[in-house]
Amino acid sequence: MGRGKIVIRRIDNSTSRQVTFSKRRNGLLKKAKELSILCDAEIGVMVFSSTGKLYDFASTSMQSVIEQYKKSKEEHRQPTNPHSEVKFWQTEAAILRQQLQNLQEVHRQMMGEGLSGLATKDLQNLEKQLVMSFHGVRMKKEQLLLDEIEELNRKGNLIYQANVELHKEVNLIHQQKLDLHEKVYGTRDAYGADRNANRTTNLGIHEDPHVSVHLQLCQPQQQNYEPPAPATNKGRFTVALGKMQ
């Protein structure tokens, strides 16, 4: 048995409609290419899907085909007959008004208005379209949220790495501080503890390991020394140190 005759009307099932569109679109573009090769014809085909995606084919370039089409329309138009031109534009305006009316009707139905004249099957198709639209919006929203979470995680990792580096620098500065403290005050071992304690006591320096050491450059102070007193007895010398200013 041969295939039955296909009724040319809008396919209600969205999946079947998309499959049919893909197959027939490819067949149309293939036939256009074959026609341009076999007959040396300049062909341009443009197809827009229901979502607005463009599929096109041009034997040379689409721009040249469009320019040739405009030129041909201008040549075939009869400006000497204003009645025909007015009728043409009236027809075009009527077509555009009808398209606008259809779009407005679809928009009202999508908003839940003007549903009184729809049958049960039409309402089911409208419900499927709304569910698919809602599903697409939700997937888009979830994808945006996932992208934002990924970006925040990336920034958090960068901040964590920067915090680790700063912690290492703080530890290094602290270790340098301890080394400098040890160089200034000397090591406190078992044999030199009393000696360092006496030295710091005599110099008036009290070591505090919790106080930071600040080294600064300053101008040298002039020291006055008193002349040594004359010796009263032979073999005995008295040395007096002058007081520091």
Accessible surface in RSA format (square Angstrom, percent):
REM  Atomic radii and reference values for relative SASA: ProtOr
REM  Chains: A
REM  Algorithm: Lee & Richards
REM  Probe-radius: 1.40
REM  Slices: 20
REM RES _ NUM      All-atoms   Total-Side   Main-Chain    Non-polar    All polar
REM                ABS   REL    ABS   REL    ABS   REL    ABS   REL    ABS   REL
RES MET A   1   244.17 126.4 156.49 103.6  87.68 208.8 128.70 109.4 115.48 153.0
RES GLY A   2    70.79  87.3   0.00   N/A  70.79  87.3  40.44 111.0  30.34  68.0
RES ARG A   3   210.62  88.4 175.41  89.4  35.21  83.8  85.92 117.4 124.71  75.6
RES GLY A   4    61.72  76.1   0.00   N/A  61.72  76.1  41.63 114.3  20.08  45.0
RES LYS A   5   202.93  99.0 166.49 102.2  36.44  86.8 117.25 105.5  85.68  91.3
RES ILE A   6    89.02  50.7  76.26  56.8  12.77  30.8  80.65  58.1   8.37  22.7
RES VAL A   7   109.14  71.8  91.25  82.6  17.89  43.1  96.12  83.5  13.03  35.3
RES ILE A   8   148.74  84.6 120.62  89.9  28.11  67.8 122.32  88.1  26.42  71.7
RES ARG A   9   155.30  65.2 129.97  66.3  25.32  60.3  62.86  85.9  92.44  56.0
RES ARG A  10   131.65  55.3 112.47  57.3  19.18  45.7  77.35 105.7  54.30  32.9
RES ILE A  11    60.64  34.5  54.50  40.6   6.14  14.8  59.01  42.5   1.62   4.4
RES ASP A  12    47.93  33.6  33.32  33.2  14.61  34.6  13.95  32.8  33.98  33.9
RES ASN A  13    74.24  51.2  68.01  65.7   6.24  15.0  22.52  54.2  51.73  50.0
RES SER A  14    37.14  31.4  29.51  39.4   7.63  17.6  16.44  35.0  20.70  29.0
RES THR A  15    95.77  68.1  90.43  91.7   5.34  12.7  63.65  85.5  32.12  48.5
RES SER A  16    53.04  44.8  48.06  64.1   4.98  11.5  22.69  48.3  30.35  42.5
RES ARG A  17    63.45  26.6  62.77  32.0   0.68   1.6  34.04  46.5  29.41  17.8
RES GLN A  18   100.37  56.1  98.60  72.1   1.77   4.2  44.26  94.2  56.11  42.6
RES VAL A  19    69.67  45.8  66.70  60.4   2.97   7.2  69.66  60.5   0.00   0.0
RES THR A  20    44.73  31.8  42.45  43.0   2.28   5.4  27.94  37.5  16.79  25.4
RES PHE A  21    49.94  25.0  43.04  26.7   6.90  17.9  49.39  29.9   0.55   1.6
RES SER A  22    36.23  30.6  36.23  48.3   0.00   0.0  14.55  31.0  21.68  30.4
RES LYS A  23   145.42  70.9 133.37  81.8  12.05  28.7  84.78  76.3  60.64  64.6
RES ARG A  24   141.25  59.3 129.69  66.1  11.56  27.5  61.04  83.4  80.21  48.6
RES ARG A  25    35.04  14.7  29.85  15.2   5.19  12.4   4.93   6.7  30.11  18.2
RES ASN A  26    78.35  54.0  72.32  69.9   6.03  14.5  28.07  67.6  50.28  48.6
RES GLY A  27    31.27  38.6   0.00   N/A  31.27  38.6  30.67  84.2   0.60   1.4
RES LEU A  28    91.01  50.7  85.51  61.2   5.50  13.8  89.24  62.7   1.77   4.8
RES LEU A  29    34.21  19.1  32.62  23.3   1.59   4.0  32.91  23.1   1.30   3.5
RES LYS A  30   129.85  63.3 123.81  76.0   6.04  14.4  71.73  64.6  58.12  61.9
RES LYS A  31   138.07  67.4 134.72  82.7   3.35   8.0  84.58  76.1  53.49  57.0
RES ALA A  32     8.64   7.9   3.63   5.6   5.01  11.4   8.11  11.4   0.53   1.4
RES LYS A  33   111.09  54.2 111.09  68.2   0.00   0.0  53.68  48.3  57.42  61.2
RES GLU A  34    64.52  37.0  62.94  47.6   1.59   3.8  30.09  58.2  34.43  28.1
RES LEU A  35    92.56  51.5  90.33  64.6   2.23   5.6  92.10  64.7   0.46   1.2
RES SER A  36    13.43  11.4   6.08   8.1   7.36  16.9   2.41   5.1  11.02  15.4
RES ILE A  37   122.53  69.7  98.36  73.3  24.18  58.3 104.16  75.0  18.38  49.9
RES LEU A  38   149.37  83.2 114.89  82.2  34.48  86.7 117.89  82.8  31.49  84.7
RES CYS A  39    81.43  61.6  54.06  60.3  27.37  64.3  24.63  62.4  56.80  61.2
RES ASP A  40   136.03  95.3 112.50 112.0  23.53  55.6  32.21  75.8 103.82 103.5
RES ALA A  41    38.48  35.4  26.94  41.6  11.53  26.2  34.14  48.1   4.33  11.5
RES GLU A  42    78.33  45.0  45.24  34.2  33.09  78.8  21.53  41.6  56.80  46.4
RES ILE A  43    25.05  14.3  21.92  16.3   3.14   7.6  25.05  18.0   0.00   0.0
RES GLY A  44    32.13  39.6   0.00   N/A  32.13  39.6   0.80   2.2  31.32  70.2
RES VAL A  45    26.73  17.6  23.54  21.3   3.19   7.7  26.73  23.2   0.00   0.0
RES MET A  46    98.84  51.2  69.39  45.9  29.45  70.1  56.61  48.1  42.23  55.9
RES VAL A  47    26.05  17.1  23.04  20.9   3.02   7.3  26.05  22.6   0.00   0.0
RES PHE A  48   125.27  62.7 100.96  62.5  24.31  63.3 100.96  61.2  24.31  69.6
RES SER A  49    17.89  15.1   8.75  11.7   9.14  21.1   9.54  20.3   8.36  11.7
RES SER A  50   113.64  96.0  62.77  83.8  50.86 117.2  54.77 116.6  58.86  82.5
RES THR A  51   124.85  88.8  85.50  86.7  39.36  93.8  82.44 110.7  42.41  64.1
RES GLY A  52    50.87  62.7   0.00   N/A  50.87  62.7  29.38  80.6  21.48  48.1
RES LYS A  53   126.39  61.7 117.82  72.3   8.57  20.4  75.13  67.6  51.26  54.6
RES LEU A  54    81.98  45.7  61.20  43.8  20.78  52.2  61.20  43.0  20.78  55.9
RES TYR A  55    48.31  22.6  44.14  25.1   4.17  10.8  33.36  25.1  14.95  18.4
RES ASP A  56    69.77  48.9  49.70  49.5  20.07  47.5   1.56   3.7  68.21  68.0
RES PHE A  57    43.53  21.8  37.85  23.4   5.68  14.8  43.53  26.4   0.00   0.0
RES ALA A  58    27.71  25.5   7.32  11.3  20.39  46.4   7.32  10.3  20.39  54.0
RES SER A  59    42.90  36.3   9.78  13.0  33.13  76.3  13.33  28.4  29.57  41.4
RES THR A  60    94.83  67.4  59.51  60.3  35.32  84.2  66.64  89.5  28.19  42.6
RES SER A  61    52.96  44.8  47.96  64.0   5.00  11.5  41.98  89.4  10.98  15.4
RES MET A  62    35.81  18.5  30.40  20.1   5.42  12.9  28.08  23.9   7.74  10.2
RES GLN A  63   115.90  64.8 112.82  82.5   3.08   7.3  54.65 116.3  61.24  46.4
RES SER A  64    44.13  37.3  35.24  47.0   8.89  20.5  40.77  86.8   3.36   4.7
RES VAL A  65    24.18  15.9  22.82  20.7   1.36   3.3  23.41  20.3   0.78   2.1
RES ILE A  66    54.20  30.8  53.26  39.7   0.93   2.2  54.20  39.0   0.00   0.0
RES GLU A  67    87.90  50.5  84.39  63.8   3.51   8.3  35.74  69.1  52.16  42.6
RES GLN A  68    99.78  55.8  95.18  69.6   4.60  11.0  37.46  79.7  62.32  47.3
RES TYR A  69   133.09  62.1 127.18  72.4   5.91  15.4 100.56  75.6  32.53  40.1
RES LYS A  70   117.88  57.5 115.35  70.8   2.53   6.0  68.63  61.8  49.25  52.5
RES LYS A  71   135.44  66.1 129.42  79.4   6.03  14.3  77.26  69.5  58.18  62.0
RES SER A  72    42.91  36.3  41.42  55.3   1.49   3.4  21.88  46.6  21.03  29.5
RES LYS A  73    85.51  41.7  82.90  50.9   2.60   6.2  39.56  35.6  45.94  48.9
RES GLU A  74   110.54  63.5  97.19  73.5  13.35  31.8  39.87  77.1  70.66  57.7
RES GLU A  75   117.09  67.2  83.49  63.2  33.60  80.0  42.35  81.9  74.74  61.0
RES HIS A  76   139.78  76.4 117.40  81.6  22.38  57.2  89.97  92.7  49.81  58.0
RES ARG A  77    76.59  32.2  63.00  32.1  13.60  32.4  30.97  42.3  45.63  27.7
RES GLN A  78   113.81  63.6 106.24  77.6   7.57  18.0  29.46  62.7  84.35  64.0
RES PRO A  79   101.64  74.1  83.90  76.5  17.73  64.5  84.11  69.4  17.53 109.0
RES THR A  80   128.19  91.2  97.14  98.5  31.06  74.0  83.82 112.6  44.37  67.1
RES ASN A  81    57.63  39.7  55.57  53.7   2.06   5.0  12.41  29.9  45.22  43.7
RES PRO A  82    88.93  64.8  88.33  80.5   0.60   2.2  88.89  73.4   0.04   0.3
RES HIS A  83   137.00  74.9 131.45  91.4   5.55  14.2  93.91  96.8  43.09  50.1
RES SER A  84    49.42  41.8  42.32  56.5   7.11  16.4  28.03  59.7  21.39  30.0
RES GLU A  85    59.08  33.9  54.03  40.9   5.05  12.0  13.18  25.5  45.90  37.5
RES VAL A  86    80.95  53.3  78.43  71.0   2.51   6.1  80.83  70.2   0.11   0.3
RES LYS A  87   131.63  64.2 130.80  80.3   0.83   2.0  74.13  66.7  57.50  61.2
RES PHE A  88    74.19  37.1  68.09  42.2   6.10  15.9  73.90  44.8   0.29   0.8
RES TRP A  89   130.83  52.5 127.40  61.7   3.43   8.1 120.90  64.5   9.93  16.1
RES GLN A  90   112.96  63.2 105.72  77.3   7.24  17.2  41.65  88.6  71.31  54.1
RES THR A  91    70.98  50.5  66.28  67.2   4.70  11.2  52.39  70.4  18.59  28.1
RES GLU A  92    62.64  36.0  62.63  47.4   0.02   0.0   9.00  17.4  53.65  43.8
RES ALA A  93    38.03  35.0  33.77  52.1   4.26   9.7  37.21  52.4   0.83   2.2
RES ALA A  94    46.05  42.3  40.10  61.9   5.95  13.5  41.20  58.0   4.85  12.8
RES ILE A  95    82.50  46.9  79.29  59.1   3.21   7.7  82.45  59.4   0.05   0.1
RES LEU A  96   112.83  62.8 108.67  77.7   4.16  10.5 109.02  76.6   3.81  10.3
RES ARG A  97   152.76  64.1 146.93  74.9   5.83  13.9  72.24  98.7  80.52  48.8
RES GLN A  98    95.53  53.4  93.75  68.5   1.77   4.2  38.52  82.0  57.01  43.2
RES GLN A  99    95.32  53.3  93.39  68.3   1.93   4.6  32.15  68.4  63.17  47.9
RES LEU A 100    99.88  55.6  97.96  70.1   1.92   4.8  99.28  69.7   0.60   1.6
RES GLN A 101   107.06  59.9 105.78  77.3   1.27   3.0  26.02  55.4  81.03  61.5
RES ASN A 102    73.96  51.0  71.68  69.3   2.28   5.5  23.91  57.5  50.05  48.4
RES LEU A 103   122.19  68.0 117.68  84.2   4.51  11.3 118.01  82.9   4.18  11.2
RES GLN A 104    86.07  48.1  82.80  60.5   3.27   7.8  25.28  53.8  60.79  46.1
RES GLU A 105    61.20  35.1  61.20  46.3   0.00   0.0  30.60  59.2  30.60  25.0
RES VAL A 106    79.08  52.0  79.08  71.6   0.00   0.0  79.08  68.7   0.00   0.0
RES HIS A 107   116.19  63.5 112.85  78.4   3.34   8.5  80.02  82.5  36.17  42.1
RES ARG A 108    92.14  38.7  91.69  46.7   0.45   1.1  38.03  52.0  54.11  32.8
RES GLN A 109    31.40  17.6  31.11  22.7   0.30   0.7   0.13   0.3  31.27  23.7
RES MET A 110    62.29  32.3  49.16  32.5  13.13  31.3  47.38  40.3  14.91  19.8
RES MET A 111   129.51  67.1 100.75  66.7  28.76  68.5  79.58  67.7  49.93  66.1
RES GLY A 112    46.98  57.9   0.00   N/A  46.98  57.9  21.82  59.9  25.16  56.3
RES GLU A 113    99.63  57.2  94.85  71.8   4.78  11.4  35.21  68.1  64.42  52.6
RES GLY A 114    46.29  57.1   0.00   N/A  46.29  57.1  27.89  76.6  18.39  41.2
RES LEU A 115    58.33  32.5  48.23  34.5  10.10  25.4  48.33  33.9  10.00  26.9
RES SER A 116   120.64 101.9  79.10 105.6  41.53  95.7  60.67 129.2  59.96  84.0
RES GLY A 117    76.35  94.2   0.00   N/A  76.35  94.2  42.29 116.1  34.06  76.3
RES LEU A 118    43.28  24.1  27.00  19.3  16.28  40.9  27.73  19.5  15.54  41.8
RES ALA A 119    60.47  55.6  48.65  75.1  11.82  26.9  58.97  83.0   1.50   4.0
RES THR A 120    98.11  69.8  93.38  94.7   4.72  11.3  56.34  75.7  41.77  63.1
RES LYS A 121   117.82  57.5 114.69  70.4   3.13   7.4  76.36  68.7  41.46  44.2
RES ASP A 122    65.05  45.6  60.53  60.2   4.52  10.7  10.38  24.4  54.67  54.5
RES LEU A 123    69.51  38.7  65.17  46.6   4.34  10.9  65.54  46.0   3.97  10.7
RES GLN A 124    94.06  52.6  92.63  67.7   1.43   3.4  23.08  49.1  70.98  53.8
RES ASN A 125    24.59  17.0  23.06  22.3   1.53   3.7  10.53  25.3  14.06  13.6
RES LEU A 126    16.23   9.0  14.13  10.1   2.10   5.3  15.71  11.0   0.52   1.4
RES GLU A 127   106.10  60.9 104.32  78.9   1.79   4.3  31.57  61.1  74.54  60.9
RES LYS A 128   119.52  58.3 116.64  71.6   2.89   6.9  77.45  69.7  42.07  44.8
RES GLN A 129    61.50  34.4  58.81  43.0   2.69   6.4  26.01  55.4  35.49  26.9
RES LEU A 130    69.30  38.6  65.44  46.8   3.85   9.7  66.06  46.4   3.23   8.7
RES VAL A 131    89.15  58.7  87.37  79.1   1.78   4.3  89.14  77.5   0.01   0.0
RES MET A 132   109.99  57.0  98.80  65.4  11.19  26.7  91.86  78.1  18.14  24.0
RES SER A 133    55.59  47.0  43.32  57.8  12.27  28.3  34.86  74.2  20.73  29.0
RES PHE A 134   123.39  61.7 118.48  73.4   4.91  12.8 122.88  74.5   0.51   1.5
RES HIS A 135    87.17  47.6  87.17  60.6   0.00   0.0  65.48  67.5  21.69  25.2
RES GLY A 136    37.81  46.6   0.00   N/A  37.81  46.6  31.60  86.7   6.21  13.9
RES VAL A 137   103.31  68.0  99.05  89.7   4.26  10.3 102.11  88.7   1.21   3.3
RES ARG A 138   102.18  42.9  99.69  50.8   2.49   5.9  25.42  34.7  76.76  46.5
RES MET A 139   106.88  55.4 101.39  67.1   5.49  13.1  91.82  78.1  15.07  20.0
RES LYS A 140   128.52  62.7 123.92  76.0   4.59  10.9  77.89  70.1  50.62  53.9
RES LYS A 141   116.37  56.8 114.13  70.0   2.24   5.3  62.68  56.4  53.69  57.2
RES GLU A 142    85.77  49.2  84.40  63.9   1.37   3.3  26.97  52.2  58.80  48.0
RES GLN A 143    92.23  51.6  91.12  66.6   1.11   2.6  31.88  67.9  60.35  45.8
RES LEU A 144    90.57  50.4  90.23  64.6   0.34   0.9  90.29  63.4   0.29   0.8
RES LEU A 145    88.16  49.1  88.07  63.0   0.09   0.2  88.11  61.9   0.05   0.1
RES LEU A 146   107.90  60.1 104.44  74.7   3.45   8.7 104.56  73.4   3.34   9.0
RES ASP A 147    65.15  45.6  59.00  58.7   6.14  14.5  26.99  63.5  38.15  38.0
RES GLU A 148   103.44  59.4  99.27  75.1   4.17   9.9  38.34  74.2  65.09  53.1
RES ILE A 149    92.77  52.8  92.73  69.1   0.04   0.1  92.73  66.8   0.04   0.1
RES GLU A 150   120.39  69.1 116.98  88.5   3.41   8.1  43.97  85.1  76.42  62.4
RES GLU A 151    67.98  39.0  66.29  50.1   1.69   4.0  33.47  64.7  34.51  28.2
RES LEU A 152   117.88  65.6 110.29  78.9   7.59  19.1 110.39  77.5   7.49  20.2
RES ASN A 153    87.88  60.6  82.45  79.7   5.43  13.1  23.85  57.4  64.03  61.9
RES ARG A 154   119.38  50.1 116.05  59.2   3.34   7.9  64.40  88.0  54.99  33.3
RES LYS A 155   102.52  50.0 101.78  62.4   0.74   1.8  50.44  45.4  52.08  55.5
RES GLY A 156    35.34  43.6   0.00   N/A  35.34  43.6  29.42  80.7   5.92  13.3
RES ASN A 157    93.90  64.8  92.98  89.9   0.92   2.2  21.22  51.1  72.69  70.3
RES LEU A 158   101.39  56.5  96.47  69.0   4.92  12.4  96.89  68.0   4.49  12.1
RES ILE A 159   123.35  70.2 120.61  89.9   2.74   6.6 122.85  88.5   0.51   1.4
RES TYR A 160   136.88  63.9 132.96  75.6   3.93  10.2  93.44  70.2  43.44  53.6
RES GLN A 161   100.84  56.4 100.69  73.6   0.14   0.3  35.28  75.1  65.56  49.7
RES ALA A 162    52.66  48.4  44.80  69.1   7.85  17.9  51.24  72.2   1.42   3.8
RES ASN A 163    90.49  62.4  88.62  85.6   1.87   4.5  11.53  27.7  78.96  76.3
RES VAL A 164    45.40  29.9  42.76  38.7   2.63   6.3  45.31  39.4   0.09   0.3
RES GLU A 165    90.84  52.2  90.76  68.7   0.08   0.2  35.61  68.9  55.23  45.1
RES LEU A 166   106.35  59.2 106.13  75.9   0.22   0.5 106.13  74.5   0.22   0.6
RES HIS A 167   112.61  61.5 108.71  75.6   3.90  10.0  72.61  74.8  40.01  46.6
RES LYS A 168   120.49  58.8 114.08  70.0   6.42  15.3  71.01  63.9  49.48  52.7
RES GLU A 169    95.77  55.0  94.13  71.2   1.65   3.9  32.10  62.1  63.67  52.0
RES VAL A 170    91.79  60.4  90.62  82.0   1.18   2.8  91.12  79.2   0.67   1.8
RES ASN A 171    75.89  52.3  70.57  68.2   5.31  12.8  26.16  63.0  49.73  48.1
RES LEU A 172   104.87  58.4 100.69  72.0   4.18  10.5 104.37  73.3   0.50   1.3
RES ILE A 173   112.28  63.9 111.60  83.1   0.68   1.6 111.60  80.4   0.68   1.8
RES HIS A 174    96.94  53.0  93.98  65.3   2.96   7.6  65.10  67.1  31.84  37.1
RES GLN A 175    92.85  51.9  92.78  67.8   0.07   0.2  34.13  72.6  58.72  44.5
RES GLN A 176   100.25  56.1  95.17  69.6   5.07  12.1  35.12  74.8  65.12  49.4
RES LYS A 177    75.64  36.9  69.59  42.7   6.05  14.4  41.59  37.4  34.04  36.3
RES LEU A 178    82.80  46.1  78.36  56.1   4.44  11.1  78.81  55.3   3.99  10.7
RES ASP A 179    60.02  42.0  58.52  58.2   1.50   3.5  19.74  46.5  40.28  40.2
RES LEU A 180    70.42  39.2  68.55  49.0   1.87   4.7  69.80  49.0   0.62   1.7
RES HIS A 181    22.08  12.1  21.99  15.3   0.09   0.2   8.19   8.4  13.90  16.2
RES GLU A 182    87.96  50.5  82.21  62.2   5.75  13.7  28.78  55.7  59.18  48.3
RES LYS A 183   168.93  82.4 135.52  83.2  33.41  79.5  86.54  77.9  82.38  87.8
RES VAL A 184    71.03  46.7  38.42  34.8  32.61  78.6  44.49  38.7  26.54  72.0
RES TYR A 185    54.36  25.4  39.96  22.7  14.40  37.5  14.53  10.9  39.83  49.1
RES GLY A 186    32.10  39.6   0.00   N/A  32.10  39.6  26.41  72.5   5.69  12.8
RES THR A 187    78.56  55.9  69.69  70.6   8.88  21.2  51.39  69.0  27.18  41.1
RES ARG A 188   147.88  62.1 112.00  57.1  35.88  85.4  40.09  54.8 107.79  65.3
RES ASP A 189    72.71  50.9  62.18  61.9  10.54  24.9  37.25  87.7  35.47  35.4
RES ALA A 190    98.43  90.5  56.86  87.8  41.57  94.6  67.95  95.7  30.48  80.7
RES TYR A 191   209.32  97.7 181.61 103.3  27.70  72.1 137.50 103.3  71.81  88.5
RES GLY A 192     1.41   1.7   0.00   N/A   1.41   1.7   1.19   3.3   0.22   0.5
RES ALA A 193    30.14  27.7  29.14  45.0   1.01   2.3  29.40  41.4   0.75   2.0
RES ASP A 194   109.26  76.5 107.80 107.3   1.46   3.5  29.29  68.9  79.97  79.8
RES ARG A 195   149.54  62.8 142.38  72.6   7.16  17.0  55.94  76.4  93.60  56.7
RES ASN A 196    16.69  11.5  16.22  15.7   0.47   1.1   4.57  11.0  12.12  11.7
RES ALA A 197    41.50  38.2  38.03  58.7   3.47   7.9  41.46  58.4   0.04   0.1
RES ASN A 198    89.17  61.5  88.22  85.3   0.95   2.3  19.38  46.7  69.78  67.5
RES ARG A 199   128.90  54.1 123.42  62.9   5.48  13.0  47.14  64.4  81.75  49.5
RES THR A 200    26.55  18.9  26.55  26.9   0.00   0.0  16.16  21.7  10.39  15.7
RES THR A 201    88.79  63.2  75.59  76.6  13.21  31.5  55.75  74.9  33.05  50.0
RES ASN A 202   127.35  87.8  91.10  88.0  36.25  87.3  29.88  71.9  97.47  94.2
RES LEU A 203   121.65  67.7  93.63  67.0  28.02  70.4  98.06  68.9  23.59  63.5
RES GLY A 204    53.68  66.2   0.00   N/A  53.68  66.2  27.81  76.3  25.87  57.9
RES ILE A 205    78.92  44.9  75.32  56.1   3.60   8.7  78.37  56.4   0.55   1.5
RES HIS A 206   151.41  82.8 127.41  88.6  24.00  61.4  87.23  89.9  64.18  74.7
RES GLU A 207    51.42  29.5  22.87  17.3  28.55  68.0  11.09  21.5  40.33  32.9
RES ASP A 208    61.75  43.3  55.61  55.3   6.14  14.5  20.14  47.4  41.61  41.5
RES PRO A 209    88.04  64.2  73.73  67.2  14.31  52.0  73.99  61.1  14.05  87.3
RES HIS A 210   163.70  89.5 135.45  94.1  28.25  72.3  93.42  96.3  70.27  81.8
RES VAL A 211    86.03  56.6  81.01  73.3   5.02  12.1  84.16  73.1   1.87   5.1
RES SER A 212    45.17  38.2  35.17  46.9  10.01  23.1  20.41  43.5  24.76  34.7
RES VAL A 213    33.72  22.2  13.47  12.2  20.25  48.8  17.23  15.0  16.49  44.7
RES HIS A 214   142.05  77.6 112.31  78.1  29.75  76.1  80.41  82.9  61.64  71.7
RES LEU A 215   120.70  67.2  88.58  63.4  32.13  80.8  90.38  63.5  30.32  81.6
RES GLN A 216   158.15  88.4 123.33  90.1  34.82  82.9  41.59  88.5 116.56  88.4
RES LEU A 217   186.78 104.0 156.88 112.2  29.90  75.2 158.17 111.1  28.61  77.0
RES CYS A 218   115.08  87.0  82.95  92.5  32.13  75.5  42.78 108.4  72.30  78.0
RES GLN A 219   153.60  85.9 143.95 105.2   9.65  23.0  60.22 128.2  93.38  70.8
RES PRO A 220   124.33  90.6  94.38  86.0  29.96 108.9 104.99  86.7  19.35 120.2
RES GLN A 221   141.62  79.2 117.01  85.5  24.60  58.6  44.08  93.8  97.54  74.0
RES GLN A 222   145.37  81.3 127.25  93.0  18.11  43.1  47.78 101.7  97.59  74.0
RES GLN A 223    78.92  44.1  60.74  44.4  18.18  43.3  14.66  31.2  64.26  48.7
RES ASN A 224    71.62  49.4  65.26  63.1   6.36  15.3  30.97  74.5  40.65  39.3
RES TYR A 225   145.34  67.9 116.45  66.3  28.88  75.2  91.49  68.8  53.84  66.4
RES GLU A 226   113.66  65.3 105.02  79.5   8.64  20.6  33.91  65.6  79.75  65.1
RES PRO A 227   111.69  81.4  95.26  86.8  16.42  59.7 101.40  83.7  10.29  64.0
RES PRO A 228    99.05  72.2  83.10  75.8  15.95  58.0  83.77  69.2  15.28  95.0
RES ALA A 229    58.30  53.6  43.84  67.6  14.46  32.9  48.61  68.5   9.69  25.7
RES PRO A 230   118.12  86.1 100.48  91.6  17.64  64.1 110.89  91.6   7.23  44.9
RES ALA A 231    62.15  57.1  25.43  39.2  36.73  83.5  29.72  41.9  32.43  85.9
RES THR A 232   126.72  90.1  89.44  90.7  37.29  88.9  77.34 103.9  49.38  74.7
RES ASN A 233    71.02  49.0  66.44  64.2   4.58  11.0  17.67  42.5  53.35  51.6
RES LYS A 234   212.56 103.7 174.51 107.1  38.05  90.6 125.15 112.6  87.42  93.1
RES GLY A 235    65.11  80.3   0.00   N/A  65.11  80.3  32.51  89.2  32.60  73.0
RES ARG A 236   159.67  67.0 154.01  78.5   5.66  13.5  55.75  76.2 103.92  63.0
RES PHE A 237   172.19  86.1 139.73  86.5  32.46  84.5 140.64  85.3  31.54  90.3
RES THR A 238    94.80  67.4  86.20  87.4   8.60  20.5  57.56  77.3  37.23  56.3
RES VAL A 239   117.88  77.6  89.04  80.6  28.84  69.5  89.04  77.4  28.84  78.2
RES ALA A 240    50.53  46.5  38.25  59.0  12.28  27.9  44.20  62.2   6.33  16.8
RES LEU A 241   147.71  82.3 122.44  87.6  25.27  63.5 122.51  86.0  25.20  67.8
RES GLY A 242    14.15  17.4   0.00   N/A  14.15  17.4   2.11   5.8  12.04  27.0
RES LYS A 243   185.92  90.7 170.74 104.8  15.19  36.2 119.16 107.3  66.76  71.1
RES MET A 244   154.16  79.8 124.96  82.7  29.19  69.5  92.52  78.7  61.64  81.7
RES GLN A 245   142.20  79.5  97.06  70.9  45.15 107.5  71.78 152.8  70.43  53.4
END  Absolute sums over single chains surface
CHAIN  1 A    22327.9      19083.9       3244.0      13443.9       8884.0
END  Absolute sums over all chains
TOTAL         22327.9      19083.9       3244.0      13443.9       8884.0
